[in-house]
């Protein structure tokens, strides 16, 4: 159906966006988007600086927007 095609397209766009990230960035993406960890928690428990946290988060959002054709 149309909806299934759209969902498949979205999943592939996200997979392409993730494939453009470095291994280290993907580890941070896991913490931010999959585990939902806050910046302070991530900084404290995973030794990831505030700058790194937000740089990876913004880069991921930017690349995903490009893959979705929004930019």
Buried (B, 14 or more C-beta within 10 A) or exposed (E): EEEEEEEEEEEEBBEBBBEEBEEEBEEBBEBBBEEEBEBEBBBEEEEBEEEBBEEBBEBBEEBBEBBBEEE
